[in-house]
Amino acid sequence: MVLEFELGRVQYRLRRSLRGKDLKPEAELSAGGGMIAKSDRAVTQKIEEILGMDYQAFFVSVFARQKDLSALTVLTPGERKKLVMRMLQLDVLQEVLDDVRKDGRDGKLVLQSINEQLLTPDRRSRKDVLSEEIEQLEAACVRSKEDLEAGNEDARKRVSELEAAKGRRDWTVLKEEDYRKVEKRVLERRKELEEAQRAAGLIDRDLKALRERMASLPDLEAKERELDEAVEAKEAMDANLARFEQRKGAAQNLNRIRDEIGRNGEELAALKLETSKLMKAPDSLATVIANLEALEREITPQRERAGVMDAEIARLRREVDDLKAKTSEISRLGPDSLCPTCERRLGDHHHHLLTRLDEDGGQRNERVRILAAELGRLREEIDQTVKRRTILEERKRKLQGEVEKFSRLGARQEMAEKRAATLEAEQAAAEEALNAIGEVAFDQKAHRELRDLINALRPLAEKCKSLRGEGARSPELEARAVEAARTVVARESELRKAQEDLSAVGYKEGDLRIAHQAYDDAYRARESAYGEVSRRATALELSEARLADKRTARDEVAEMERTVAERAKGVERLATLEKVMADFKQNVMDRVVPTLSEVSSQFFTDMTDARYGGIELDEDYEMQVYDGQEKYPLSRFSGGEGDLANLSLRLAISRVLADRSGNDINFLILDEIFGSQDQNRKRSIMSTLNRLERQFHQIVLITHIDDTKDMMGHVVMIKELEDGTSAIVVE
């Protein structure tokens, strides 16, 4: 929708539209060829700013419909009064008056607050109380300075004590270091003595053990001679052992070959039987593969056709969903609402539009049903073909397995035949080797007994050799035992000398701990003195800060006392201004109500052919209608007369608004206002509207009643076309 209008010699162009499935509103407003607002909310705010009224004020003042003629009268008295004041820009006076009253209240509260601040909670003069507190704080500062000096003297004493304790601690540390050095030497000598004693003990133990082992040497030498005799006898038997083992191996090899010949013959016979059963498998596999290729050529065009039908059904269903959404939106709007595109009342076009949308949806649903049935039959054919292909593929896999098995059986049969020839040649060679060895005489039991005896005697012979070697070490061990005894005596002498040096240091365990404790006590005493000095200094600073705060507070109280008189005069001036503004507002309101009553009475008398005496408004803008000499509430009269009275009040507000407005908004829009009027009333209303042309530049009348066209200067017809759209015809 595009609307062009001129206001205040400025040409405006407004464009509104609905976009997308959700009918999202979009808007643009330009002035003098340039964009001044974009988006629905920004354009609405700019239009309200240009017209000087919001949506509600616009429809109450310059736009009226039959069902909304009573929009002003149905409001509560407070809402109706507030709306009229806002339309006539009288609410500015109330805002000014409210601001003055607020400033007066704030001034009184500030003055009261200042007076309260000048007094203490017990209602004494804060200035006198502050003076007394200042005197007390000055005396407290003098005492705090004296205490601080005494604390400093005590801190100096504690520092001297700490220095003395530090000297004693340092001397003790040096003595403790000398003591630890000598103590370490004592420990080293004691450790060396223990090591010498342990080494002497080990040498004595080894010497004793060697003497005990040497006692068994004669028996071990006899076992060594017995071992030599057994080895000589075994070497004589080993000459026949090699030929015996060779004949035994040849006989075992011949038996193994004969067993393999038997097993290979059985396997070859079984392979020949299985191969004969699978001779037809390759020809059957070729036939199945040909049948599968034929089925694949048959199923491909069927699936392509099914895909096309699926896409068509999906497209038709989306169109049906879109039509349902449009039908739901049009049904929700209803015949009395505005069209979402042209913002005109739908009326009878609402039913035609719904009918057309239902027909389009029905046609598409029928097409979907037909396609779905055809697609179902096609899918059944595809399923049957797929089942046949599945059976053939299973048969193909089975035959492929049989063909592979047939190939493997042939290869195995060929290998078995080659193996049979090889085994026969190996059998002949093994028989010839066994005959070449001949018979061998050998006593296996006697040979085994000699071998076991040798194994039993060999460890004893080794032990005998070892003992003869250890016996040669006996003189060396005895010399080492004598040297170890002399070392022990020397280490004992060195240990006694180190212990004597440790006693001569002049330090005992615990002296350093006592010195450290004395230093820590002196350090804590000094820190405590420092803390006390800091506490007293802080107390002095706090007293001086509080004294400065009190003096500042006393100066502030003096300044507040000087401003009390000036603020009191300001409150009096605001009270006088409030009374003047309230009287001015009441004077303006007293003149507005009679003006609206007079103008609306003129309109009402003209439109009712002077049947009624006029309209009177009370201070809440409630209408009373004069019938004869008496006035009655509007609810007493018929709906048509009530509409005329409300129309008269709306016209009166529009004319007063046009007279008072600083802009050029002097037009009326009347939509379907003849619904409850007879023919004579219609003509009276039209005559009244024709007389208003001198006051309003434009009067737009929207109606479906054809016989009113002859009474209008310009007629614009909106007609519905066969395709459901609308066209504008200017007559």
Phi, psi and omega in degrees: 000132179237130180231127176246132179212160181242134180211126181061037179063021175244130180271120180250150176225119183247130177233127176233146179205166177241129185240146172078176180294328182272008176053052179289126182285139174230150183208151174218144179226126178236153180222128180062027179090355181246144180289130179240348177199144179216136186103152186301312183292317181296320179294317180299315179298320181292320178298317178298322179293319181292315183281340182076023179202156179267186183302312183296317181295323180297314183283344175272332187260296190254358181230127183219136172240161185302314182286346181251009180299330182265020182301327180281320186285335182281349178289159174291158181306317181295316180295318180297317181294319180295321180293315180297318179298321180291320180295322180271007178062029176272350180290343177296321179297319180294322178297318178297316180297319178297320179297318180296315180297319179297317179297322178295317179296316179298320180296318179296318180296319179296317180297318178295321180296320179295316180297323179292324180291337179282353180238151175275169179303332179268017172069026174267161178293123181296328180294318178294319180296319178296324178296317179296318181294325179296317178299317180295319180292325177298317177295321179295324178296321178296316180294321181295324178295319178297315179298322181296320180295319178296320178295321178297321179295317179295323179295320178298322178296317181294328178295318179298316179297323180293321179296321178295316179297325179294320178298316179295322180294318181295319178298318180294326179297317179297316178297322182293325178295317178298318180299316183292325178296312180294321179300320178297320179296322176299315180295322179294317179295322179295320179294319179297320177298316180296321180294318180296318179295319180294319180296318178297320179296319180296319181295318178298319181294317180296320180297319179294318181294322180295318179298322179292319182290326182295340179294334182267007185294319181300317180297320182293327179291326176296317179296327180294320179293322179296324179296319181297321180294318181294322181294322181294321179292321181294322180296328177292326180279337184294341180296318179278343183297322184294314180294328179293314180293326180294316179294322180296318179294320181295322179293317179296322180294320179297319179295321180297318181296319179297320178296319180293324178299319180295313181296322181293324178295318179296318181295322181294322180292319180294322180295320179296323180293315181292325180295323180294331181285338186251020184293327185272355186299317181299318180294319179297322180296319180297320179296316181296319180298320178297318179296320179296319179297323178294318178296321180297321177294332181280322188277336183298309178296328178297316180293322178298318179295321178296321178298318178297318181293321176300315180298318180296318179296318179297318179297315180296321179292323176296320178295322178297318178298319178297318179295322177297318179297318178295318180299317179298319180294315180295319178297319180295322180296320179080162183291336183270357182268177182272147175294133182294346182261307184260354179060031173253159178294134184289312178062222180295334179299336180300315181292317181297319181295318178297319180297315181296318179297320178297318180297315179299319179295320179296318179299317181292323177296321179295318178297320177298318181298315181297313181297322181296320179296313180297320179295323178298316179296320180295319180294326176299316178298318179297321180296318179298317179297319180296320179298316179298320179295323179297318179298315181294321179295323177296318177297322180297313180300319181295316181291323177300320177296320180293321180295317178298321179294321178300318180294316180297320180297321179296318180294319180294322180296318179296318180295322181295321179294319177295321179297324180297317179295319180297316182296324179296320178293320179295324179296316181296320180292320181294321179295321180293319180294320181296319180293326181293329181287318181077192182275145182229130178262122183204132180265099184293325183293314181296321178297321181290323180293319176298319181296319181292322180296318178299317181296327181283325183276337185299317178299323180293322179294321178296319179297324179297315177298321181295318181294322178298324178291318181293327181299330179291341182274354186301313180299322180296317180297321181294323177293320179295326180295319179295319181293323180295324179294317178297323179297320180299317181297318181295319182292328178293323179293317180296323180294318179297321180296318180295322179294324177293320178296324180295320179292331183282350181295325181084034180225141176232156182302135178104341181298319181292322179298319180295320180295318177297318180297318179296321178294316179298320179296317179294323179294316179296322179296320178294315179298323178296320178294318177299318179298318179295319177298317180296319180297317181291324177295320178296319178298321178295315179299319179297316179297318180293322178294316178299322178297316178297320179297317181296319178295320177296318179299320179296322177295321179294320178298320178297320178293321178296321178298326180288333183270349183298313183296319182294320179292325179298320177295321178297321178295320178297319180295320178294324178296319178295317180296322178299316180295319180296314181294322179296316178297320181295316179297316181297322179297317179295317180296321179297332179274335181289314184299312178299324180295313178297321179298317183293313183293314181295327178296320178299312179299315183295320179295317180296317185284342178252014180054041174063025178289327181247156186281348179133190184233141176233136179253137174271186186292343175263010179064030172276133185273138170237132183253131178277122173240101189078230179264355183253152176247142186228156177291156184297332182295345181286337189263166183292170181296321179295316179293323177297320178297320179296319180295315179295322177296321179297317179295320178297318178295322180295316178299318180298318182290317178296319179298319178295322179292323185271339187289142177282343178260189189254040181272080179234068176219161180232145173232119183240120186244113175054057181265357183263005188302326185252014185251146174278181186297317182295318179295323178301315181294322179297318179296317181295321178297318179297318180295323179296326178287338180281355183298334179285339181262330181241128181298322181225136172233112182258122181245121181253124184203158173257003183272114186290328186287001176268353182297323184294341183264007183247146181284324180225135184235130175239118182260140173246116184244146178271132179269171183295331181276007178092351178273176182240154179226149180258130179236123179263121180262000000 
